[in-house]
Amino acid sequence: GIHGVTPGEMERYASALLTDAEQLAAQGDMISHGDQLAYLMETVANGHTFMSPEQSYAVTEQALSTLTLEEVNRAAAELCSHITGLNDGELTSTGKVVAVACAPKSSDNDAAFVDDDMLCQAIREACTIEVEPVEDVVVPHTLVTPAELEEAMKANPPSWESGQFSDGTPNTPADRITRPFTLRRLSNGIRVGINQNPAESQRGHLRLVAPGGRDAERRLGFKSGSLAVGARAMQEGGSFGSFSREQVELFAVDHLIMVEINCNEESLVMDFVFPTTNVGNSGYGENMKL
């Protein structure tokens, strides 16, 4: 409320709102009757206008295109005025500020005791603490640039090979699409299985499975639990190339990417769930396919 949001935060929030609205519009024909009814009841109860997901997306896009950073910061200052107004020299909000605390009735040798004066003094002291603005973090639109990707493809030209299986399944040509699964193999030996799920509109799920897992700890001479701890360290965050941990985390949040990394007895499993209708923002309402 004091410093407001930064231009970078504003762009990320607008991009996330637009991506979420587009995701809902893509799944509009698959929303259950129960969810539709709950949305209708909530709309009527709040006096809002009932819209289809496509209409909601169009309105969201139009509203974001007219939104400015100054308007957002004014609204944020108004919402936080009941707190910031307790600081000397700041504009106060109209109305009363209500604080609720649960404390022991008696003050006899009880460090948790608090009365009205003590509570008001603690709130006032907290509101007068100097608040420093956060540093604006530049979040990349991609973690791998087109130049880096092109260089890697030149160094290691990718190609599809026919699917080869040891369980009796017939080999599949590299240019053949099979149903329900398309099974192929890359030139580096990695096996690829692809399946389309009609129930998940505009969502992709990528699972990478690396053999080894906890069983490899003994064979490689690692301490017990080291691979599980390493998988958890990868899950919780870390830098990627030239990008910091915070940049990577914000990149995943802004692009609605969910990442889960687990280590079981046989393999290291990395799951990525992401939207296929990814939208970036060069303005607050200007669509840019990434």
CORNOR-V486914 format. One record per backbone hydrogen bond with DSSP energy under -1.0 kcal/mol. NH is the residue of the N-H (numbers start at 0). CO is the residue of the C=O. E is the energy in kcal/mol with one decimal. If there is no record, write none. Layout:
BEGIN
NH_CO_E + NH_CO_E
END
This chain:
BEGIN
9_5_-2.6 + 10_6_-2.1 + 11_7_-2.1 + 12_8_-2.9 + 13_9_-2.3 + 14_10_-2.2 + 15_11_-2.5 + 16_12_-2.3 + 17_13_-2.3 + 18_14_-2.5 + 19_15_-2.4 + 20_16_-2.2 + 21_17_-2.3 + 22_18_-2.3 + 23_19_-2.1 + 24_20_-2.1 + 25_21_-2.1 + 26_22_-1.2 + 27_24_-1.2 + 29_26_-2.0 + 35_31_-2.2 + 36_32_-2.5 + 37_33_-2.4 + 38_34_-2.3 + 39_35_-2.3 + 40_36_-2.6 + 41_37_-2.2 + 42_38_-2.2 + 43_39_-2.4 + 44_40_-2.4 + 45_41_-1.7 + 47_42_-2.5 + 55_51_-2.7 + 56_52_-2.1 + 57_53_-2.1 + 58_54_-2.5 + 59_55_-2.4 + 60_56_-2.5 + 61_57_-2.1 + 62_58_-2.7 + 63_59_-2.5 + 64_60_-1.5 + 71_67_-1.7 + 72_68_-2.3 + 73_69_-2.1 + 74_70_-2.1 + 75_71_-2.3 + 76_72_-2.3 + 77_73_-2.0 + 78_74_-2.2 + 79_75_-1.7 + 82_79_-1.7 + 83_79_-2.7 + 84_80_-1.9 + 85_82_-1.4 + 86_83_-1.6 + 89_86_-1.8 + 112_109_-1.5 + 118_114_-2.3 + 119_115_-2.6 + 120_116_-2.3 + 121_117_-2.1 + 122_118_-2.2 + 123_119_-2.3 + 124_120_-2.4 + 125_121_-2.0 + 126_122_-2.0 + 148_144_-2.3 + 149_145_-2.5 + 150_146_-2.2 + 151_147_-2.1 + 152_148_-2.1 + 153_149_-1.9 + 154_150_-2.0 + 155_151_-2.2 + 160_184_-3.4 + 162_171_-2.2 + 171_162_-1.3 + 175_172_-1.3 + 181_193_-2.9 + 183_191_-2.9 + 184_160_-1.5 + 185_189_-2.8 + 186_158_-1.6 + 188_185_-2.0 + 191_183_-2.9 + 193_181_-2.3 + 199_196_-1.6 + 203_273_-3.2 + 205_271_-3.0 + 207_269_-2.8 + 209_267_-2.7 + 211_265_-2.7 + 213_263_-2.8 + 214_264_-2.0 + 215_212_-1.5 + 216_213_-1.3 + 219_215_-2.4 + 221_216_-2.3 + 225_222_-2.0 + 228_224_-2.2 + 229_225_-2.3 + 230_226_-2.3 + 231_227_-1.9 + 232_228_-2.2 + 233_229_-2.0 + 234_230_-2.1 + 235_231_-2.4 + 239_242_-1.8 + 242_239_-2.2 + 247_243_-2.0 + 248_244_-2.4 + 249_245_-2.5 + 250_246_-2.1 + 251_247_-2.0 + 252_248_-2.2 + 253_249_-3.0 + 254_250_-1.6 + 255_252_-1.4 + 256_251_-3.0 + 257_272_-2.7 + 259_270_-2.3 + 261_268_-2.8 + 263_266_-2.2 + 267_209_-2.8 + 268_261_-2.9 + 269_207_-2.6 + 270_259_-3.2 + 271_205_-2.7 + 272_257_-2.4 + 273_203_-2.3 + 275_201_-1.6 + 279_287_-2.0 + 281_285_-1.0
END
